[in-house]
Amino acid sequence: MKLSVTTTTLALALATSVLAAPTNIETNVQLTRREQEVDLIAELNEIAALKSKRSLLTEREQLELAQRDYTIVTQILELLNTNSFAAKFIQKLVDDQNLQPILTDTIEWLIKNNIINLTTLFTALDESDLAATVIRDIINDCDYYTQIYKLIESLITGDDSSSSSAAATKRELVTADLVIRADSSGSGSAVTDAAASSDPTSDSFINELLNSLAKSGLASDLVKRLLVDKEFLSYGASLIVDLFKSGSLTIGDVIDALTQSSLIPDLFREFFTVNTLKTVITNALAAASGTCDTNATSLNPNGTTSKTATSTTKGSTNTATNTTATRTNTTSTSTSTSGGGKCKKRRKRNYH
């Protein structure tokens, strides 16, 4: 069949328009994404310019600026949910020499003030294979041995009725404050659907973003949200793991921060839910009992307990032991040894 000139022209026009359509749509999405990237950087730079003037602002102006800060940080956090942005952003965040001190100082502050999400900290320690180190170091410190000992004994016997409610309440209040600030900002999500479906992973954008974060002073706010806001906790755990790997954050830093908090009992409750860590805890307590224990029950990994009473006098130590299984007395022995054990004092920890 012979095609007329008009028909042929129309067919060619339709084919051209169909082929061109995806390119136009893709270009529009790229332009929209780039415009939002430019706007985000501009917002951060404006915040940086206001940084030195914050103390001169009225209370209302400071509140409005805080809400604006929250919205900007939310925009950045929501980018973490777009394709491969999270891994690249967190890695560059960890590698940034200007931001490293801010990251580590903020994490330590969150731990010391009982604000960090406990599951996030536990996950990071577990994934970094550092949980056992934390367990042994804290138990070997006689200032904490008895506290951990009594806690684990209560967990074994099922009598654990205590909890760090003050620390838990503080974490809940911080999370609630974040929610309130999000609601009052009037913009829970400033990133549009077009940006959420795109992939803003260009190195130039991330580098520019990190540079603006450092200047604006919002890097610490970003870290706090990563380690407190339930929506982004998995990224917070990844951040801590990567900081451990880079050496910017050491296990010694974390342990020192923990000893200044009231999180240790709750963290050990988390540890005790993992069978391998449960064994580490009971073995560490047994190993430290001769050094730190003065009057306690030996804890066994199989769930049994052994009653030990120790009295120390100058030049000698007298020990009476009553062994119990499932809380039933079966045997008793007396022993006498020379030279009492000396309690290990808290020390400055050095980790390499």
C-alpha positions as a printed Julia matrix, in Angstrom:
352×3 Matrix{Float64}:
  0.0     0.0     0.0
  1.3     3.4    -1.03
  1.46    6.04    1.72
  0.54    9.57    0.88
  2.94   12.4     1.65
  0.55   13.69    4.33
  0.32   10.28    6.06
  4.08    9.79    6.01
  4.7    13.24    7.47
  2.16   12.62   10.26
  3.7     9.25   11.15
  7.16   10.75   11.34
  5.91   13.58   13.54
  4.23   11.13   15.96
  7.35    8.95   16.15
  9.53   11.96   16.86
  7.23   13.22   19.63
  7.1     9.77   21.31
 10.88    9.47   21.27
 11.32   12.99   22.59
  8.8    12.74   25.46
 10.91   10.67   27.92
 13.87   13.0    27.41
 11.74   16.04   28.25
 10.35   14.38   31.38
 13.81   13.29   32.5
 15.18   16.79   31.89
 12.35   18.33   33.92
 13.02   15.97   36.84
 16.74   16.77   36.72
 16.03   20.5    36.65
 13.61   20.18   39.56
 16.16   18.18   41.55
 18.96   20.63   40.82
 16.75   23.59   41.72
 15.99   21.98   45.08
 19.66   21.26   45.67
 20.48   24.9    44.94
 17.66   26.07   47.25
 18.86   23.78   50.05
 22.43   25.07   49.82
 21.15   28.64   49.73
 19.07   28.02   52.88
 22.11   26.61   54.69
 24.22   29.57   53.66
 21.58   31.97   54.97
 21.58   30.1    58.28
 25.38   30.36   58.35
 25.15   34.12   57.81
 22.75   34.41   60.77
 24.92   32.25   63.04
 26.82   35.12   64.64
 23.64   37.17   65.13
 21.55   34.56   66.96
 22.24   36.0    70.39
 20.83   39.35   69.24
 17.5    37.89   68.09
 14.32   38.12   70.11
 12.87   34.97   71.66
 10.24   34.78   68.92
 12.85   35.21   66.19
 15.01   32.5    67.76
 12.02   30.14   67.84
 11.27   30.86   64.18
 14.92   30.25   63.3
 14.92   26.98   65.26
 11.87   25.84   63.3
 13.63   26.8    60.09
 16.73   24.84   61.21
 14.53   21.81   61.84
 12.96   22.01   58.4
 16.36   22.23   56.68
 17.73   19.25   58.62
 14.56   17.32   57.74
 15.17   18.03   54.05
 18.67   16.6    54.32
 17.51   13.56   56.28
 14.78   12.78   53.78
 17.4    12.66   51.04
 18.83    9.64   52.88
 15.8     7.67   51.69
 16.61    8.31   48.03
 18.44    5.46   46.37
 22.18    5.36   47.1
 22.48    8.8    48.68
 22.64    7.57   52.3
 25.75    5.39   52.02
 27.72    7.98   50.07
 26.59   10.88   52.26
 27.39    9.13   55.57
 30.8     8.02   54.3
 31.69   11.54   53.17
 30.31   12.9    56.45
 32.65   10.59   58.4
 35.64   11.44   56.18
 35.17   15.21   56.48
 37.99   16.48   58.71
 36.06   19.62   59.67
 32.99   17.69   60.77
 34.63   14.75   62.57
 35.05   16.55   65.93
 31.43   17.73   65.78
 30.19   14.2    65.09
 32.14   12.55   67.89
 31.47   15.32   70.45
 27.73   15.17   69.7
 27.6    11.38   70.04
 29.45   11.51   73.36
 27.15   14.3    74.59
 24.05   12.28   73.66
 25.39    9.28   75.59
 26.43   11.27   78.68
 23.02   12.94   78.84
 21.07    9.68   78.37
 19.5    10.92   75.15
 20.89    8.53   72.53
 18.52    5.8    71.37
 19.7     2.7    73.23
 18.87    0.26   70.43
 20.92    2.34   68.0
 23.94    2.28   70.33
 23.54   -1.45   70.95
 23.25   -2.16   67.21
 26.36   -0.11   66.43
 28.41   -1.86   69.13
 27.18   -5.28   68.05
 27.81   -4.69   64.33
 31.28   -3.33   65.13
 32.09   -6.43   67.27
 32.79   -4.09   70.18
 30.01   -5.13   72.55
 32.21   -7.72   74.29
 34.92   -5.09   74.84
 32.41   -2.75   76.49
 31.1    -5.59   78.68
 34.52   -6.69   79.94
 35.84   -3.16   80.49
 32.85   -2.03   82.54
 32.66   -5.23   84.6
 36.4    -5.09   85.34
 35.86   -1.65   86.85
 35.01   -2.34   90.49
 32.9     0.81   90.63
 30.42   -0.94   88.33
 30.96   -4.61   89.12
 28.42   -4.83   91.97
 25.78   -2.86   90.03
 26.07   -5.13   86.99
 26.3    -8.21   89.18
 23.02   -7.48   90.98
 21.32   -6.6    87.7
 22.32   -9.87   85.99
 21.41  -11.87   89.08
 17.92  -10.35   88.99
 17.63  -11.12   85.27
 18.62  -14.75   85.85
 16.18  -15.2    88.74
 13.45  -13.19   87.03
 13.32  -10.59   89.79
 14.32   -7.57   87.7
 11.9    -4.83   88.64
 14.26   -1.86   88.28
 14.85    0.22   85.2
 16.5     3.5    84.33
 13.16    5.27   83.99
 14.73    8.71   84.26
 16.97    8.06   81.27
 14.11    6.56   79.27
 11.87    9.52   80.09
 14.56   11.98   78.99
 14.91   10.2    75.63
 11.13   10.26   75.21
 11.0    13.98   76.01
 13.69   14.78   73.44
 11.84   12.76   70.79
  8.58   14.49   71.71
 10.29   17.87   71.43
 11.45   17.0    67.93
  7.88   16.09   66.95
  6.51   19.34   68.4
  9.1    21.4    66.53
  8.23   19.54   63.33
  4.52   20.27   63.74
  5.05   23.92   64.62
  7.36   24.43   61.66
  4.42   23.87   59.34
  6.52   21.73   57.04
  7.08   18.16   58.07
  8.41   17.37   54.6
  9.98   20.05   52.49
 11.23   17.62   49.84
  8.82   17.14   46.94
  7.91   13.84   45.31
 10.12   14.67   42.36
 13.16   14.98   44.6
 12.24   11.88   46.6
 12.17    9.79   43.44
 15.45   11.17   42.09
 18.99   10.24   43.05
 20.96   13.27   44.31
 24.25   11.4    44.67
 26.62   13.68   42.77
 29.87   14.2    44.64
 29.8    17.93   43.96
 26.39   18.33   45.62
 27.33   16.23   48.67
 30.61   18.11   49.09
 28.8    21.43   48.82
 26.18   20.21   51.27
 28.75   19.14   53.86
 30.63   22.41   53.51
 27.43   24.38   54.09
 26.51   22.12   57.03
 29.83   22.9    58.7
 29.38   26.66   58.24
 25.74   26.72   59.36
 26.33   24.89   62.64
 23.57   22.39   61.87
 25.82   19.33   61.71
 25.24   18.57   65.39
 21.47   18.9    64.87
 21.73   16.4    62.05
 23.59   13.88   64.23
 21.09   14.3    67.07
 18.2    13.55   64.73
 20.02   10.48   63.36
 20.46    9.07   66.87
 17.12   10.07   68.41
 14.48   10.3    65.68
 12.97    6.82   65.18
 12.6     7.34   61.45
 16.37    7.62   60.89
 17.9     5.37   63.59
 19.31    2.82   61.13
 21.35    5.62   59.54
 22.5     6.68   63.0
 23.81    3.18   63.7
 25.64    3.2    60.36
 27.2     6.56   61.25
 28.6     5.21   64.55
 29.86    2.03   62.88
 31.67    4.04   60.2
 33.15    6.39   62.82
 34.5     3.34   64.69
 36.01    2.01   61.47
 37.66    5.34   60.68
 39.09    5.65   64.19
 37.48    9.05   64.72
 35.35    7.56   67.51
 37.02    5.02   69.8
 35.49    2.45   72.1
 37.3     4.23   74.94
 35.39    7.42   74.13
 32.1     5.52   74.26
 32.92    3.72   77.53
 33.99    6.95   79.23
 30.75    8.59   78.08
 28.74    5.59   79.32
 30.33    5.79   82.77
 29.15    9.41   83.0
 25.58    8.42   82.1
 22.92    6.24   83.68
 22.57    4.06   80.58
 24.76    1.14   81.68
 22.0    -0.97   83.31
 19.67   -0.6    80.32
 22.5    -1.33   77.89
 23.39   -4.52   79.77
 19.75   -5.57   79.64
 20.05   -5.28   75.85
 23.3    -7.26   75.9
 21.72  -10.0    77.99
 19.12  -10.71   75.29
 21.87  -12.09   73.01
 23.09  -15.57   73.99
 26.71  -15.01   72.97
 26.87  -11.74   74.92
 25.09  -13.35   77.88
 27.99  -15.83   78.07
 30.51  -12.98   77.8
 28.81  -11.19   80.72
 28.69  -14.2    83.03
 32.29  -15.17   82.23
 33.47  -11.59   82.82
 31.66  -11.47   86.17
 33.22  -14.77   87.2
 36.69  -13.57   86.21
 36.3   -10.3    88.12
 34.74  -11.84   91.24
 38.08  -12.5    92.93
 39.12   -8.88   92.47
 35.94   -6.9    93.04
 33.4    -9.17   94.77
 32.88   -8.72   98.5
 29.52  -10.38   99.12
 27.62  -11.76   96.17
 26.28  -14.81   94.39
 28.34  -16.29   91.55
 26.46  -16.27   88.26
 26.62  -19.25   85.94
 25.73  -19.19   82.21
 23.34  -22.13   82.72
 21.1   -20.09   85.01
 22.35  -21.45   88.34
 23.86  -19.37   91.13
 26.55  -19.9    93.8
 26.48  -17.93   97.06
 29.83  -16.39   98.06
 30.57  -14.35  101.19
 34.06  -12.85  101.46
 35.6   -10.92  104.36
 39.02   -9.33  104.02
 41.43   -8.73  106.9
 45.01   -7.58  106.92
 47.11  -10.38  105.47
 44.32  -12.88  104.91
 40.96  -13.44  103.26
 38.36  -15.87  104.62
 35.74  -17.13  102.18
 32.65  -19.24  102.78
 30.86  -20.65   99.75
 27.39  -22.15   99.51
 26.6   -23.63   96.12
 22.99  -23.45   94.98
 21.23  -24.73   91.86
 17.9   -23.24   90.92
 17.97  -21.45   94.29
 18.37  -24.69   96.36
 21.3   -25.08   98.8
 23.24  -28.32   98.22
 26.82  -28.03   99.57
 28.95  -25.72  101.72
 32.72  -25.36  102.06
 35.19  -23.11  103.89
 38.53  -22.03  102.56
 41.29  -19.74  103.78
 43.81  -17.99  101.55
 46.56  -15.5   102.23
 46.75  -12.07  100.67
 43.44  -10.28   99.98
 42.47   -9.21   96.47
 42.79   -5.52   95.71
 39.9    -3.79   93.98
 40.77   -2.34   90.58
 40.25    1.39   90.56
 38.73    3.35   87.7
 41.41    4.18   85.21
 41.94    6.31   82.18
 41.35    4.07   79.2
 43.63    4.06   76.17
 42.49    2.23   73.06
 44.4     1.99   69.85
